[in-house]
Amino acid sequence: MYQISTPLAPAAIGPYCQAVAKRDTLYVSGCIGLDAKTMQLEAGLEAQTDKALHNMVEILRAGGSSIDRVMKVTVFLTDMAHFARANEVFSKYFGDHKPARACVAVKQLPKNALFELDAIAEIGSKAAGTVSTPLAPAAIGPYCQAVAKDAALYVSGCIGLDAKTMQLEAGLEAQTDKALHNMVEILRTGGSSIDKVMKVTVFLTDMAHFARANEVFSKYFRQCRSTMAMMGAR
């Protein structure tokens, strides 16, 4: 494992590095819309999104990768009303390439930024492949359902949408069940299964739902105990 550093992207603003490379995978830290020279935040959502993506591109390049080799992205917004506008800028960078992705609304970001993203990208000669199934909802943005790389499958964020109607199920338990069902279908298409899941990140709009969501979660993960992070998103 080794660290990646480039002066063409903003220096880390905490006890972390811009990226870490391990074998054929590059893990990129969260990028916000800071100017690398002035360390000042760009003004407005589109400008911040563009600069954050530009910074990520520079880090990817320094790590021997590129934007068309990004496998998984997590996007953080301070307001989900910005989803479509951020997607427009995102699409300009990613073009026809569709990584796996999760998008979450949070209360606050570093430096009071409006947009942040981190990424997992491939390096080396082996290429990753996208995964798609009609048994799970189609992506609702410029991303894919999952990306497979060697022995790993990176699954995009799953919510409680019905795959046929693209309508959200009613209520917490029904949405949790449908989201997990959708994940199972994507795992199956990618040649995996729920008992092979290593890491899950769960986002709740209210941490008071923790116990109820866990009950449904436990029905799917009866014997498998993956690592998990759970947080209350905005």
Secondary structure, DSSP 8 states (H G I E B T S, - for coil): -EEE--TTS---SSSS-SEEEETTEEEEEEE-SB-TTT--B-SSHHHHHHHHHHHHHHHHHHTT--GGGEEEEEEEES-GGGHHHHHHHHHHHHTT---EEEEEE-S--GGG-SEEEEEEEE-SS---EEE--TTS---SSSSBSEEEETTEEEE----SB-TTT--B-SSHHHHHHHHHHHHHHHHHHTT--GGG--EEEEEES-GGGHHHHHHHHHHHSSS---EEEEEE--
